[in-house]
Every structure is written in structure tokens, then in C-alpha cells.
Amino acid sequence: MDKEDITFALTCRTCRNLLGWSQRQLADRAEMAMASINRLERGSNPSMSTVRKIVRLFQDAGLEVIQDQPRGGFTLVVSAEVVENQVDSFQ
């Protein structure tokens, strides 16, 4: 397991939780097995097509991930719509 795999695992888990999606929901949206999402979030080495598919799902849901900003990490840009959806869950 390398640093890039761990960074993507953290990115995936963070985005999924921010959106309020379970692993099952992400798996269904990505048309993948839930076990694959689980392995991915534990740092397995995903294929580039899997990475692209999942990143696209998060983008479509209002999240933008900027890799390697800061160096070695990632920056998450959250749309106002996602924030509004989360505000409702706090009330």
C-alpha cells in the first residue's frame, strides 16, 4: 500500500461521509460491489477507471478534490448546496 492509495482512501471516505452516503450507497452509484468500496477505503490499489468513476460521482454531487494541495495531501472544495444539505442534518 503506497501513500497515493492511502490518500485516495482518505479522500473517498471523507467525501462519502460529507455527502452522508453509506458504502452501500456509493457502491450502488458507482455500480460496484460494496466489498470493493470497503477495500478501496482501506487503501487498496484502485484502477484508474475506478478512481475516475468515483471522483466523477463526487464532482456531480458538488465536491471538488484537488490532489497534492497541500503537497502530499488534498484539498476538498464543497459546494454551497452540499453545505446546505448538511445544515439540515444538524437541526
C-alpha positions as a Markdown table, in Angstrom:
| # | Residue | x | y | z |
|---|---|---|---|---|
| 1 | Met | 0.0 | 0.0 | 0.0 |
| 2 | Asp | 1.5 | 3.3 | -1.0 |
| 3 | Lys | 0.9 | 6.9 | 0.0 |
| 4 | Glu | -1.3 | 7.7 | -3.1 |
| 5 | Asp | -3.6 | 4.7 | -2.3 |
| 6 | Ile | -3.9 | 5.9 | 1.3 |
| 7 | Thr | -4.6 | 9.5 | 0.2 |
| 8 | Phe | -7.3 | 8.3 | -2.2 |
| 9 | Ala | -8.8 | 6.1 | 0.6 |
| 10 | Leu | -9.0 | 9.1 | 2.9 |
| 11 | Thr | -10.4 | 11.3 | 0.1 |
| 12 | Cys | -13.1 | 8.7 | -0.7 |
| 13 | Arg | -14.1 | 8.2 | 2.9 |
| 14 | Thr | -14.2 | 11.9 | 3.6 |
| 15 | Cys | -16.3 | 12.7 | 0.5 |
| 16 | Arg | -18.6 | 9.9 | 1.1 |
| 17 | Asn | -19.2 | 10.8 | 4.8 |
| 18 | Leu | -19.6 | 14.5 | 3.9 |
| 19 | Leu | -22.3 | 13.6 | 1.5 |
| 20 | Gly | -24.0 | 11.3 | 4.0 |
| 21 | Trp | -23.6 | 8.3 | 1.8 |
| 22 | Ser | -23.0 | 4.8 | 3.2 |
| 23 | Gln | -20.6 | 2.5 | 1.5 |
| 24 | Arg | -23.6 | 0.7 | 0.0 |
| 25 | Gln | -24.9 | 3.9 | -1.5 |
| 26 | Leu | -21.6 | 4.8 | -3.0 |
| 27 | Ala | -21.2 | 1.2 | -4.4 |
| 28 | Asp | -24.7 | 1.4 | -5.9 |
| 29 | Arg | -24.0 | 4.8 | -7.5 |
| 30 | Ala | -20.6 | 3.6 | -8.8 |
| 31 | Glu | -22.1 | 0.2 | -10.0 |
| 32 | Met | -19.5 | -1.6 | -7.9 |
| 33 | Ala | -19.6 | -4.2 | -5.2 |
| 34 | Met | -19.7 | -2.8 | -1.7 |
| 35 | Ala | -16.7 | -5.0 | -0.8 |
| 36 | Ser | -14.8 | -3.1 | -3.5 |
| 37 | Ile | -15.6 | 0.2 | -1.8 |
| 38 | Asn | -14.6 | -1.2 | 1.5 |
| 39 | Arg | -11.2 | -2.4 | 0.2 |
| 40 | Leu | -10.7 | 0.9 | -1.6 |
| 41 | Glu | -11.3 | 2.8 | 1.7 |
| 42 | Arg | -8.8 | 0.6 | 3.4 |
| 43 | Gly | -6.1 | 1.6 | 1.0 |
| 44 | Ser | -6.2 | -1.0 | -1.8 |
| 45 | Asn | -4.8 | 0.0 | -5.2 |
| 46 | Pro | -7.8 | 1.0 | -7.3 |
| 47 | Ser | -7.7 | 1.0 | -11.1 |
| 48 | Met | -7.7 | 4.4 | -12.9 |
| 49 | Ser | -11.1 | 3.7 | -14.2 |
| 50 | Thr | -12.4 | 3.2 | -10.7 |
| 51 | Val | -10.7 | 6.4 | -9.5 |
| 52 | Arg | -12.2 | 8.4 | -12.4 |
| 53 | Lys | -15.7 | 7.0 | -11.8 |
| 54 | Ile | -15.7 | 7.8 | -8.1 |
| 55 | Val | -14.2 | 11.2 | -8.5 |
| 56 | Arg | -16.8 | 12.0 | -11.1 |
| 57 | Leu | -19.6 | 10.9 | -8.8 |
| 58 | Phe | -18.3 | 13.2 | -6.1 |
| 59 | Gln | -17.9 | 16.1 | -8.6 |
| 60 | Asp | -21.5 | 15.6 | -9.7 |
| 61 | Ala | -22.6 | 15.7 | -6.1 |
| 62 | Gly | -20.9 | 19.1 | -5.5 |
| 63 | Leu | -17.5 | 18.2 | -4.3 |
| 64 | Glu | -14.2 | 19.0 | -5.9 |
| 65 | Val | -11.0 | 17.3 | -4.9 |
| 66 | Ile | -7.7 | 19.0 | -5.6 |
| 67 | Gln | -4.9 | 16.4 | -5.3 |
| 68 | Asp | -1.5 | 17.2 | -3.8 |
| 69 | Gln | -2.6 | 20.5 | -2.3 |
| 70 | Pro | -1.1 | 20.9 | 0.2 |
| 71 | Arg | 1.9 | 18.8 | -1.0 |
| 72 | Gly | 1.2 | 15.1 | -0.4 |
| 73 | Gly | -2.4 | 15.8 | 0.7 |
| 74 | Phe | -5.6 | 17.0 | -0.9 |
| 75 | Thr | -8.0 | 20.0 | -0.7 |
| 76 | Leu | -11.7 | 19.5 | -0.7 |
| 77 | Val | -13.9 | 22.2 | -2.2 |
| 78 | Val | -17.5 | 21.9 | -1.0 |
| 79 | Ser | -20.4 | 23.5 | -2.9 |
| 80 | Ala | -22.9 | 25.7 | -1.1 |
| 81 | Glu | -25.6 | 23.1 | -2.0 |
| 82 | Val | -23.7 | 20.3 | -0.1 |
| 83 | Val | -23.3 | 22.7 | 2.9 |
| 84 | Glu | -27.0 | 23.5 | 2.9 |
| 85 | Asn | -27.9 | 19.8 | 2.9 |
| 86 | Gln | -25.6 | 19.2 | 5.8 |
| 87 | Val | -27.0 | 22.2 | 7.7 |
| 88 | Asp | -30.4 | 20.5 | 7.6 |
| 89 | Ser | -28.9 | 17.3 | 9.2 |
| 90 | Phe | -27.6 | 19.3 | 12.2 |
| 91 | Gln | -31.0 | 20.7 | 13.1 |
